[in-house]
């Protein structure tokens, strides 16, 4: 794993967030409300921040200067996106790469998500359908893991 940013964030309470690529407006509202409530805690939100809703949650967290760990399912950025530079400089962001692939794929997304779940102290998910990659993760966590897992 390659990383860039504040590695001390690993020592804090880690809360994972996963969202399906498609969610209803009601589910999206619940997830945004959840993200706003997270900004009132000391927990670090950890995610791939790849789906549209995950990206929206990341923007909200960064606007509120909340600490985050961004897991990439591909190689580390060659140039850090401008919107992440301030957070890295202020030591409230860590970017982690778990694969050397140049692009995301279903396989790299699955690897990334399982790694995020492995490090999390708690997991929160947007609602998803049975065909989602999140379905298998939810089943595994609720049956074989002690990590509390909640569908928002």
C-alpha positions in Angstrom: 0.0 0.0 0.0 1.2 3.5 -0.9 0.0 6.5 1.1 0.2 10.2 1.2 -0.9 12.5 4.0 -1.4 12.1 7.8 -0.8 8.4 8.7 -1.7 9.3 12.3 -5.4 9.1 11.2 -5.1 5.3 11.3 -5.0 5.6 15.1 -8.4 7.2 15.4 -11.9 5.7 15.3 -12.5 4.8 11.6 -16.0 4.9 10.2 -16.4 3.4 6.7 -19.0 4.7 4.2 -20.1 2.9 1.1 -22.7 4.0 -1.4 -24.2 2.3 -4.4 -23.9 4.0 -7.7 -27.6 4.5 -7.8 -29.6 5.5 -4.8 -33.1 7.0 -4.4 -33.4 10.7 -3.4 -34.7 9.7 0.0 -31.6 7.4 0.6 -29.3 10.2 -0.6 -30.9 12.6 1.9 -30.4 10.1 4.7 -26.7 9.7 3.7 -26.1 13.4 3.5 -27.7 13.9 6.9 -25.5 11.1 8.3 -22.4 12.8 6.8 -23.4 16.1 8.4 -23.8 14.3 11.8 -20.3 12.7 11.3 -18.8 16.3 11.1 -19.8 16.7 14.8 -17.7 13.7 15.8 -14.0 13.0 16.2 -14.2 9.9 14.0 -12.4 9.6 10.7 -14.5 8.7 7.7 -12.8 6.1 5.4 -14.1 5.3 1.9 -13.2 4.9 -1.7 -15.3 8.0 -2.3 -15.8 6.8 -5.8 -19.6 6.6 -6.4 -21.5 9.9 -7.1 -22.9 9.9 -3.6 -19.6 9.0 -2.0 -18.0 12.0 -3.9 -20.8 14.3 -2.6 -20.1 13.1 1.0 -16.4 13.6 0.5 -17.0 17.2 -0.6 -19.2 17.8 2.4 -16.6 16.4 4.8 -13.8 18.4 3.3 -15.9 21.6 3.4 -16.4 21.0 7.1 -12.7 20.3 7.6 -13.5 16.8 8.8 -10.7 14.1 8.7 -10.9 11.5 6.0 -9.0 8.5 4.6 -9.5 8.2 0.8 -8.8 4.6 -0.5 -8.0 4.4 -4.2 -8.6 1.2 -6.1 -5.8 2.2 -8.5 -2.3 3.7 -8.4 -1.5 6.8 -6.4 -2.2 10.1 -8.0 0.7 11.5 -10.0 -0.7 15.0 -9.2 -2.8 15.5 -6.1 -6.2 17.1 -7.0 -6.3 20.7 -5.9 -9.4 20.1 -3.7 -7.3 17.6 -1.6 -4.1 19.7 -1.2 -5.4 21.9 1.6 -6.7 18.9 3.6 -3.4 17.1 3.2 -1.4 20.2 4.3 -3.7 20.6 7.3 -3.1 16.9 8.3 -6.8 15.9 8.0 -6.5 13.7 5.0 -4.7 10.5 4.1 -4.8 9.0 0.6 -4.1 5.2 0.3 -3.6 3.2 -2.8 -4.1 -0.5 -2.7 -3.5 -1.4 -6.4 -1.0 -0.4 -9.0 -3.6 -0.4 -11.8 -3.9 2.8 -13.8 -7.7 2.7 -13.9 -10.5 1.5 -11.7 -12.3 -1.8 -12.6 -14.9 -3.9 -10.8 -12.0 -6.0 -9.4 -10.1 -3.1 -8.1 -13.2 -1.5 -6.6 -13.9 -4.8 -4.8 -10.4 -5.0 -3.5 -10.6 -1.4 -2.3 -13.9 -1.8 -0.6 -12.8 -5.0 1.3 -9.7 -3.2 2.4 -11.8 -0.2 3.7 -14.1 -2.6 5.5 -11.1 -4.4 7.0 -9.8 -1.3 8.7 -13.1 0.2 9.8 -14.4 0.2 13.4 -17.9 0.8 12.1 -19.5 0.6 8.6 -22.4 2.6 7.2 -23.9 1.9 3.8 -26.5 3.5 1.5 -29.3 1.2 0.6 -28.4 -1.2 -2.3 -29.9 -3.9 -4.5 -29.0 -7.5 -4.5 -26.8 -7.1 -7.6 -24.6 -4.5 -5.9 -21.0 -5.4 -4.8 -22.2 -4.0 -1.4 -24.6 -6.9 -1.0 -21.9 -9.5 -0.5 -20.0 -7.2 1.8 -23.0 -6.6 3.9 -23.8 -10.3 4.2 -20.2 -11.1 5.1 -20.0 -8.4 7.7 -23.3 -9.2 9.4 -22.6 -12.9 9.5 -18.8 -13.3 9.9 -17.5 -10.0 11.3 -17.8 -8.2 14.6 -17.7 -4.8 12.8 -21.1 -3.1 13.3 -22.6 -2.6 9.9 -25.6 -0.3 9.3 -27.7 0.5 6.2 -28.8 4.1 6.3 
